Amino acid sequence: MKLHDDSNATGGYYIFLVNDLSAPTDGGDYWVEDIAALESFVESSQWEIEWVE
């Protein structure tokens, strides 16, 4: 999963789901309208996330 802050263009955030961060070949995406929606999305997904930079 990779988060993209798109607030300058759309006001929201993209959530990219890929099979490999360094060389993705498959995946999809979601868009949420603000940080509150992003937090709700992540919480409701029940994903176990290891945050890396």
C-alpha positions in Angstrom: 0.0 0.0 0.0 1.2 3.5 -0.8 -0.5 6.7 0.2 -0.4 9.7 -2.1 -1.4 13.2 -0.8 -3.4 14.6 -3.6 -4.8 17.5 -1.6 -3.4 20.2 -4.0 -5.3 18.7 -7.0 -8.3 17.0 -5.6 -8.3 17.8 -1.9 -8.1 14.1 -1.0 -5.8 11.1 -0.8 -5.1 8.1 -3.1 -4.5 4.7 -1.6 -2.6 2.6 -4.0 -2.6 -1.2 -3.5 0.2 -3.0 -5.4 1.8 -6.4 -5.3 5.3 -4.9 -5.0 6.3 -1.4 -4.0 9.6 -1.4 -5.9 8.3 -2.9 -9.2 4.5 -3.1 -9.2 2.8 -5.2 -11.8 -0.7 -5.5 -10.3 -2.9 -3.5 -8.0 -5.7 -1.0 -7.7 -6.5 2.2 -6.0 -9.0 4.0 -3.8 -9.6 7.7 -3.2 -10.8 9.4 -0.1 -11.9 13.1 0.3 -9.9 14.1 3.4 -7.7 13.0 6.3 -10.7 12.0 8.4 -12.0 9.7 5.6 -8.5 8.3 5.2 -8.3 7.4 8.9 -11.8 5.8 8.7 -10.8 3.9 5.6 -7.7 2.5 7.2 -9.5 1.6 10.4 -12.4 -0.1 8.7 -10.0 -2.1 6.4 -8.6 -3.9 9.5 -5.2 -4.1 7.7 -2.1 -4.7 9.7 0.2 -2.0 8.4 3.9 -1.6 8.8 4.7 2.0 7.9 7.9 2.7 6.0 9.3 5.7 4.3 
